[in-house]
Amino acid sequence: MRVAIPTWSGRISPVFDVAERLLLVEVEDGVEVGRREERMGEAGLARRAMRMADLGVEVLICGALSNRLEAMLTMAGVQVIPHTCGCVEEVLGAYLRGQLTERAFLMPGCCGRGRRGPWGGPHRGRHGPARSNP
């Protein structure tokens, strides 16, 4: 399996849409067997998604990304694990151990791994779900 992690100064790049470097990690039976770095020069979102597919990426561990790019990646068969932050080596290690769900790797301000709020539905506002007026 090929796992991709956008990097910036040894950490997960905060926004995948504009990340310039990508760490590609080959994983077999839960163990890293190889790695290489690629430059991401693609400016458009569609080209960026196509590049990931061309590289054979099956899993993308990243920080923030646009809804449109996430949809394109998903349609291309890439499993996206968004809202991740931290040192690349620590995040990769946690992923390989099945511990990436820990809150320590969740970007500040994010309530979970998906685009859903803490009550299972979409966010309604900055401070929680919308309240109805009586």
N, C-alpha and C positions, 0 to 999 in steps of 0.2 A: 504494500500500500504506500502511496506517496502522500505525505503531509506537507502542506505549505504554510509558512509563517512569515508575514511581512515584518521586516525588522527595521529598527532605527536606533543606532547607538547601543546595541546589545539588548534592546527591549522590544516588545511588540509595538509596531508602528501604530500610532493612535487612530489613523484613518486609512483604511485600505484603499479607498478610491484614488489616493494620491501617493501611496507608498512607492518608493523607488527601488527597494531591495526586497528580495524574497528568498527565504531559506527553504530549500526542498530537502525533505528527510525521507529516506526509504526505510520502511518499517516492515519487519517480518516476524510474525508470532509475538508481537508486542515488544520487539527489540529493535533498536536502531541499527541498521546495517550499512548505512551510507548517507552522505549529505553533500549538497553543493549549493552555491549561492547564484542567483540569477538577478539581472537588472530588469526592472519593470519600466520600460520607456513608453508604454502605451498610454496615450492621452485620453482616448474615449473609453467609456464604460464597456461598450460592446467589444472593443478590441481587447480590453483587459480580461474580460470573461473568456473570450476565445483563446487568449494566451494561456490561461489557466487550464483550459481543456486540452490545448496542444501540448502542454507540459505533463499531462497525465495526472493532474492533481485530483485526489479523491476526497481529501479533507483539508479545509482551510480554517486555521485558527487565527482570528484577527481581532482587532479592536472594533471601532465603529465602521460602518459602511452604509452606503445609501440603500434604500429599499429597492431601487431599480437594479443596482448591481447585484444585490443579494438574490433577487428573482432570476436574473440572468445566470448566475452561478448555479443556482438550484436546478434550473432547466437544463444546464449542461452536465448535471449529474454530480456536482461538487457538494459535499456536505459542509455547510458553513457553521462554524462555532464562533459566534460574534461576541462582542463586548468583553473581550479578554485583554488583560493588561499584565505587565510584569516583565521580569527578566526572561529572555527567550529560553535559556537553558532550564530555568525552574518551571516554566510553563510546559515545555516539551516533556520534561521528566514527569510532571503531574499528569499529562495526557497519557503517557506510556503506562503509568501506574493506575489509570482510571480514576484519578483524583482531580481532574480539571474543574469539577463542579464546585470546588471550595470557593467561598466568597472572597478569599484573599486574591483570587485571579480575576474578579469581576470588576469592570471599569466603574469608577465612582459615579454615582447617580443612576446606575442601571439596577433595575429590580430583579432581573433574571436573564437567562440566556436567550430567550425568545423576544419577540416584540410585543409582549403581553405584560400587563400590570400585575401586581401582587394578588389580585382577586381572580386571575384567570382570563380577564378580558382586556381589551386595549386600554391604554392610558386615557383618562378623561381630562386631565389637567395637571398642572405642576404639583399640586398638593394632594392628589388622590382622585377618586371617581367624582363625577359631577353630582351635585346634590340637587334634588328637586325642591322647588319652593312650594310651601303649603298654600 
